[in-house]
Amino acid sequence: MKLVYLFCITILLVSACQSQPDLLNLSDTVKPEAVPTIDPSNDVLYAAQQNYNKYCAHCHGWAGDGQPQVTIENAEKLGYHTVPRHDEYGHTWQHPDQILFEVVKYGIQNPTNLYPMSPYEENLSDEEIFGVVDYIKGWWTDDQRRHQANLTTQFEENNPFWADENLDEDRS
């Protein structure tokens, strides 16, 4: 009887350990998988990549893959928003540059976000923020980039004073 009991306990422990995600092995979330290819002589995009890695990658992923869903089980079913993806599977490409800029500069303090986004206006200049936005576009498809460029143009046409109200420096 003890042998059967010991066997059952062993099976339960082994199956319990295998069903849990390996939260201590972070190598899957830390190493880059599909980093946008940039021309090393392009100083602006190279700096943008460094800024993304320093300020964004720890939440949005080194490959723009966002927060792994396994970390917060049922978060979306509970009405929470997890950290979004920036790659072609996310929704970042569905927003104009101006909105993406505002999110980075001013942050997002929404109670439905499990991880509110801090503002980076103290860490990054306006030019650096736009550089990070341009770097993120490297994860999108050509069609997504065209669509997003149209949204940016439409936003500019519909909000002619946006730059005056939001930019510390001229983007020319």
DRENTI-648908 format. One record per residue (C-alpha): residue number from 1; residue in one letter; x, y, z. Coordinates in steps of 0.001 Angstrom, whole numbers. Example, Ala and Ser with C-alpha at 12.3 -4.5 7.8 and 13.67 -1.06 7.14 Angstrom:
2
{mardo:1 | fipa:A | X:12300 | Y:-4500 | Z:7800}
{mardo:2 | fipa:S | X:13670 | Y:-1060 | Z:7140}
***
This chain:
172
{mardo:1 | fipa:M | X:0 | Y:0 | Z:0}
{mardo:2 | fipa:K | X:2843 | Y:2389 | Z:807}
{mardo:3 | fipa:L | X:4336 | Y:1696 | Z:-2608}
{mardo:4 | fipa:V | X:1093 | Y:2621 | Z:-4381}
{mardo:5 | fipa:Y | X:784 | Y:5764 | Z:-2257}
{mardo:6 | fipa:L | X:4388 | Y:6768 | Z:-3022}
{mardo:7 | fipa:F | X:3859 | Y:6076 | Z:-6730}
{mardo:8 | fipa:C | X:721 | Y:8287 | Z:-6813}
{mardo:9 | fipa:I | X:2479 | Y:11139 | Z:-5009}
{mardo:10 | fipa:T | X:5408 | Y:10909 | Z:-7430}
{mardo:11 | fipa:I | X:3094 | Y:11019 | Z:-10454}
{mardo:12 | fipa:L | X:1224 | Y:14029 | Z:-9031}
{mardo:13 | fipa:L | X:4440 | Y:15941 | Z:-8342}
{mardo:14 | fipa:V | X:5906 | Y:15223 | Z:-11757}
{mardo:15 | fipa:S | X:2721 | Y:16221 | Z:-13570}
{mardo:16 | fipa:A | X:2315 | Y:19375 | Z:-11468}
{mardo:17 | fipa:C | X:5857 | Y:20462 | Z:-12229}
{mardo:18 | fipa:Q | X:5433 | Y:19862 | Z:-15943}
{mardo:19 | fipa:S | X:2176 | Y:21795 | Z:-16226}
{mardo:20 | fipa:Q | X:3585 | Y:24994 | Z:-14708}
{mardo:21 | fipa:P | X:5464 | Y:27453 | Z:-16926}
{mardo:22 | fipa:D | X:9156 | Y:27655 | Z:-16226}
{mardo:23 | fipa:L | X:9153 | Y:31133 | Z:-14704}
{mardo:24 | fipa:L | X:12752 | Y:30874 | Z:-13568}
{mardo:25 | fipa:N | X:14031 | Y:30200 | Z:-17086}
{mardo:26 | fipa:L | X:13671 | Y:33651 | Z:-18631}
{mardo:27 | fipa:S | X:15904 | Y:32935 | Z:-21612}
{mardo:28 | fipa:D | X:12854 | Y:32699 | Z:-23897}
{mardo:29 | fipa:T | X:11726 | Y:36219 | Z:-23043}
{mardo:30 | fipa:V | X:15135 | Y:37871 | Z:-22861}
{mardo:31 | fipa:K | X:16939 | Y:36900 | Z:-26036}
{mardo:32 | fipa:P | X:15907 | Y:38712 | Z:-29219}
{mardo:33 | fipa:E | X:13994 | Y:36659 | Z:-31739}
{mardo:34 | fipa:A | X:13065 | Y:38954 | Z:-34603}
{mardo:35 | fipa:V | X:14774 | Y:42279 | Z:-34084}
{mardo:36 | fipa:P | X:14248 | Y:44743 | Z:-36940}
{mardo:37 | fipa:T | X:17232 | Y:44940 | Z:-39229}
{mardo:38 | fipa:I | X:18725 | Y:48407 | Z:-39247}
{mardo:39 | fipa:D | X:21552 | Y:49893 | Z:-41214}
{mardo:40 | fipa:P | X:24394 | Y:50373 | Z:-38697}
{mardo:41 | fipa:S | X:25312 | Y:53644 | Z:-40389}
{mardo:42 | fipa:N | X:21815 | Y:55012 | Z:-39635}
{mardo:43 | fipa:D | X:22650 | Y:56792 | Z:-36375}
{mardo:44 | fipa:V | X:19014 | Y:57721 | Z:-35650}
{mardo:45 | fipa:L | X:17664 | Y:54153 | Z:-35891}
{mardo:46 | fipa:Y | X:20693 | Y:52728 | Z:-34091}
{mardo:47 | fipa:A | X:20087 | Y:55146 | Z:-31193}
{mardo:48 | fipa:A | X:16366 | Y:54313 | Z:-31333}
{mardo:49 | fipa:Q | X:17153 | Y:50607 | Z:-31029}
{mardo:50 | fipa:Q | X:19329 | Y:51335 | Z:-27985}
{mardo:51 | fipa:N | X:16563 | Y:53442 | Z:-26428}
{mardo:52 | fipa:Y | X:13950 | Y:50761 | Z:-27136}
{mardo:53 | fipa:N | X:16174 | Y:48145 | Z:-25517}
{mardo:54 | fipa:K | X:16791 | Y:50376 | Z:-22493}
{mardo:55 | fipa:Y | X:13284 | Y:51724 | Z:-21867}
{mardo:56 | fipa:C | X:10784 | Y:49488 | Z:-23681}
{mardo:57 | fipa:A | X:12012 | Y:45921 | Z:-24187}
{mardo:58 | fipa:H | X:11679 | Y:44848 | Z:-20558}
{mardo:59 | fipa:C | X:7891 | Y:45161 | Z:-20902}
{mardo:60 | fipa:H | X:7140 | Y:45066 | Z:-24637}
{mardo:61 | fipa:G | X:9681 | Y:42345 | Z:-25413}
{mardo:62 | fipa:W | X:13025 | Y:42359 | Z:-27174}
{mardo:63 | fipa:A | X:11222 | Y:41166 | Z:-30290}
{mardo:64 | fipa:G | X:8179 | Y:43388 | Z:-29812}
{mardo:65 | fipa:D | X:6125 | Y:40398 | Z:-28700}
{mardo:66 | fipa:G | X:4586 | Y:42081 | Z:-25653}
{mardo:67 | fipa:Q | X:3851 | Y:40506 | Z:-22326}
{mardo:68 | fipa:P | X:3663 | Y:36717 | Z:-22443}
{mardo:69 | fipa:Q | X:38 | Y:35787 | Z:-21814}
{mardo:70 | fipa:V | X:1084 | Y:32908 | Z:-19581}
{mardo:71 | fipa:T | X:2233 | Y:35409 | Z:-16930}
{mardo:72 | fipa:I | X:-1279 | Y:36670 | Z:-16207}
{mardo:73 | fipa:E | X:-3780 | Y:33885 | Z:-16683}
{mardo:74 | fipa:N | X:-7248 | Y:35081 | Z:-17750}
{mardo:75 | fipa:A | X:-6219 | Y:38768 | Z:-17566}
{mardo:76 | fipa:E | X:-8152 | Y:39759 | Z:-20683}
{mardo:77 | fipa:K | X:-11203 | Y:37761 | Z:-19579}
{mardo:78 | fipa:L | X:-11132 | Y:39793 | Z:-16362}
{mardo:79 | fipa:G | X:-11092 | Y:43069 | Z:-18325}
{mardo:80 | fipa:Y | X:-7436 | Y:43913 | Z:-17879}
{mardo:81 | fipa:H | X:-5059 | Y:44966 | Z:-20621}
{mardo:82 | fipa:T | X:-1649 | Y:43370 | Z:-20689}
{mardo:83 | fipa:V | X:1441 | Y:45011 | Z:-22189}
{mardo:84 | fipa:P | X:757 | Y:45159 | Z:-25943}
{mardo:85 | fipa:R | X:2800 | Y:43682 | Z:-28732}
{mardo:86 | fipa:H | X:4579 | Y:46005 | Z:-31139}
{mardo:87 | fipa:D | X:5105 | Y:43424 | Z:-33855}
{mardo:88 | fipa:E | X:2750 | Y:42731 | Z:-36768}
{mardo:89 | fipa:Y | X:408 | Y:40761 | Z:-34471}
{mardo:90 | fipa:G | X:-194 | Y:43680 | Z:-32119}
{mardo:91 | fipa:H | X:-2251 | Y:46822 | Z:-32610}
{mardo:92 | fipa:T | X:457 | Y:49487 | Z:-32483}
{mardo:93 | fipa:W | X:327 | Y:49886 | Z:-36273}
{mardo:94 | fipa:Q | X:-3345 | Y:50877 | Z:-35945}
{mardo:95 | fipa:H | X:-2417 | Y:54205 | Z:-34310}
{mardo:96 | fipa:P | X:-911 | Y:57335 | Z:-35890}
{mardo:97 | fipa:D | X:2587 | Y:58491 | Z:-34957}
{mardo:98 | fipa:Q | X:1149 | Y:61321 | Z:-32880}
{mardo:99 | fipa:I | X:-781 | Y:58968 | Z:-30575}
{mardo:100 | fipa:L | X:2203 | Y:56625 | Z:-30226}
{mardo:101 | fipa:F | X:4344 | Y:59656 | Z:-29397}
{mardo:102 | fipa:E | X:1886 | Y:60783 | Z:-26698}
{mardo:103 | fipa:V | X:1811 | Y:57317 | Z:-25133}
{mardo:104 | fipa:V | X:5603 | Y:57237 | Z:-24869}
{mardo:105 | fipa:K | X:5980 | Y:60851 | Z:-23747}
{mardo:106 | fipa:Y | X:3101 | Y:61061 | Z:-21271}
{mardo:107 | fipa:G | X:2560 | Y:57383 | Z:-20370}
{mardo:108 | fipa:I | X:-734 | Y:55645 | Z:-19699}
{mardo:109 | fipa:Q | X:-2282 | Y:55564 | Z:-16257}
{mardo:110 | fipa:N | X:-5371 | Y:53439 | Z:-16857}
{mardo:111 | fipa:P | X:-6699 | Y:51259 | Z:-14017}
{mardo:112 | fipa:T | X:-7515 | Y:48455 | Z:-16477}
{mardo:113 | fipa:N | X:-3847 | Y:48178 | Z:-17446}
{mardo:114 | fipa:L | X:-2118 | Y:45594 | Z:-15292}
{mardo:115 | fipa:Y | X:1114 | Y:47494 | Z:-15828}
{mardo:116 | fipa:P | X:579 | Y:51221 | Z:-16344}
{mardo:117 | fipa:M | X:3129 | Y:52797 | Z:-18649}
{mardo:118 | fipa:S | X:5395 | Y:55412 | Z:-17152}
{mardo:119 | fipa:P | X:5957 | Y:58681 | Z:-18979}
{mardo:120 | fipa:Y | X:9359 | Y:58990 | Z:-20640}
{mardo:121 | fipa:E | X:9381 | Y:62747 | Z:-21250}
{mardo:122 | fipa:E | X:12186 | Y:63082 | Z:-18678}
{mardo:123 | fipa:N | X:14274 | Y:60324 | Z:-20293}
{mardo:124 | fipa:L | X:13807 | Y:60846 | Z:-24025}
{mardo:125 | fipa:S | X:13691 | Y:63944 | Z:-26196}
{mardo:126 | fipa:D | X:10879 | Y:64350 | Z:-28696}
{mardo:127 | fipa:E | X:13263 | Y:63353 | Z:-31481}
{mardo:128 | fipa:E | X:14286 | Y:60212 | Z:-29580}
{mardo:129 | fipa:I | X:10645 | Y:59276 | Z:-28994}
{mardo:130 | fipa:F | X:9881 | Y:59554 | Z:-32705}
{mardo:131 | fipa:G | X:13018 | Y:57486 | Z:-33332}
{mardo:132 | fipa:V | X:11673 | Y:54688 | Z:-31108}
{mardo:133 | fipa:V | X:8341 | Y:54836 | Z:-32974}
{mardo:134 | fipa:D | X:10226 | Y:54556 | Z:-36278}
{mardo:135 | fipa:Y | X:12240 | Y:51608 | Z:-34917}
{mardo:136 | fipa:I | X:9049 | Y:49782 | Z:-33897}
{mardo:137 | fipa:K | X:7765 | Y:50118 | Z:-37472}
{mardo:138 | fipa:G | X:10483 | Y:47647 | Z:-38491}
{mardo:139 | fipa:W | X:8311 | Y:44830 | Z:-37076}
{mardo:140 | fipa:W | X:5328 | Y:45679 | Z:-39270}
{mardo:141 | fipa:T | X:4426 | Y:44444 | Z:-42719}
{mardo:142 | fipa:D | X:4601 | Y:46825 | Z:-45681}
{mardo:143 | fipa:D | X:787 | Y:46994 | Z:-45759}
{mardo:144 | fipa:Q | X:671 | Y:47857 | Z:-42059}
{mardo:145 | fipa:R | X:3274 | Y:50605 | Z:-42520}
{mardo:146 | fipa:R | X:1284 | Y:52094 | Z:-45426}
{mardo:147 | fipa:H | X:-1952 | Y:51986 | Z:-43420}
{mardo:148 | fipa:Q | X:-278 | Y:53556 | Z:-40396}
{mardo:149 | fipa:A | X:1318 | Y:56292 | Z:-42552}
{mardo:150 | fipa:N | X:-2160 | Y:57154 | Z:-43853}
{mardo:151 | fipa:L | X:-3475 | Y:57364 | Z:-40287}
{mardo:152 | fipa:T | X:-588 | Y:59675 | Z:-39383}
{mardo:153 | fipa:T | X:-1353 | Y:61951 | Z:-42339}
{mardo:154 | fipa:Q | X:-5071 | Y:62016 | Z:-41511}
{mardo:155 | fipa:F | X:-4327 | Y:62846 | Z:-37885}
{mardo:156 | fipa:E | X:-2053 | Y:65701 | Z:-38958}
{mardo:157 | fipa:E | X:-4726 | Y:67101 | Z:-41290}
{mardo:158 | fipa:N | X:-7442 | Y:66850 | Z:-38621}
{mardo:159 | fipa:N | X:-5291 | Y:68255 | Z:-35798}
{mardo:160 | fipa:P | X:-3221 | Y:71107 | Z:-37257}
{mardo:161 | fipa:F | X:-2137 | Y:72430 | Z:-33832}
{mardo:162 | fipa:W | X:-1091 | Y:69094 | Z:-32343}
{mardo:163 | fipa:A | X:2643 | Y:69752 | Z:-32803}
{mardo:164 | fipa:D | X:2411 | Y:73179 | Z:-31146}
{mardo:165 | fipa:E | X:694 | Y:71645 | Z:-28127}
{mardo:166 | fipa:N | X:2810 | Y:68505 | Z:-27711}
{mardo:167 | fipa:L | X:6312 | Y:68992 | Z:-29050}
{mardo:168 | fipa:D | X:9139 | Y:70588 | Z:-27121}
{mardo:169 | fipa:E | X:11204 | Y:70914 | Z:-30288}
{mardo:170 | fipa:D | X:10588 | Y:71188 | Z:-34016}
{mardo:171 | fipa:R | X:10591 | Y:67818 | Z:-35845}
{mardo:172 | fipa:S | X:11809 | Y:69235 | Z:-39170}
***
